[in-house]
């Protein structure tokens, strides 16, 4: 007996639906909290994704929009929802160096050591880009300095690979 599986094609979105989706993503990217709120109130799914896998929270937080990020988190946005590049919102914000939004994400239970399959922890991103302020913040929040990725590389390995001298010194002092 042969087992058959049937694939179900996703329906193609028409031009109006695509334009609406782009508008919603732009609202998050531009931090337009007052325009997002009624859409969420009307039932817009809080964890919709762009074609590259960015959530509304990723777009708002990465672009430094604290109020929009807070609204999305209050409405149930998943702070662990990784994009197509295996980055969580916390990792993206650490890269950008936005302390206020890092604290906001952590206060809504973003995993300080969150690492999707194939990805890096936020601490690894901080180390790579020599963001010692982010390293301190994450370590103080409980980040594991010895966490490893799928290739068994840790924050210090990434700091060394990128020549991030201040990060190397900080990590070595904390080991």
WOTAPE-V748313 format. One record per backbone hydrogen bond with DSSP energy under -1.0 kcal/mol. CO is the residue of the C=O (numbers start at 1). NH is the residue of the N-H. Records with the same first field share a line. If there is no record, write none. Layout:
CO=NH / NH
//
This chain:
14=18
15=19
16=20
17=21
18=22
19=23
20=24
21=25
22=26
23=27
24=28
25=29
26=30
27=32
28=31
31=33
32=36
33=37
36=40
37=41
38=42
39=44
40=43
45=48
50=53
52=84
54=50
55=59
56=60
57=61
58=62
59=63
60=65
61=64
64=66
65=69
66=70
67=71
68=72
69=73
70=74
71=75
72=77
73=76
78=81
83=86
87=83
88=92
89=93
90=94
91=95
92=96
93=97 / 98
97=99
98=102
99=103
100=104
101=105
102=106
103=107
104=108
105=110
106=109
111=114
116=119
121=125
122=126
123=127
124=128
125=129
126=131
127=130
130=132
131=135
132=136
133=137
134=138
135=139
136=140
137=141
138=143
139=142
144=147
149=152
153=149
154=158
155=159
156=160
157=161
158=162
159=164
163=165
164=168
165=169
166=170
167=171
168=172
169=173
170=174
171=175
//
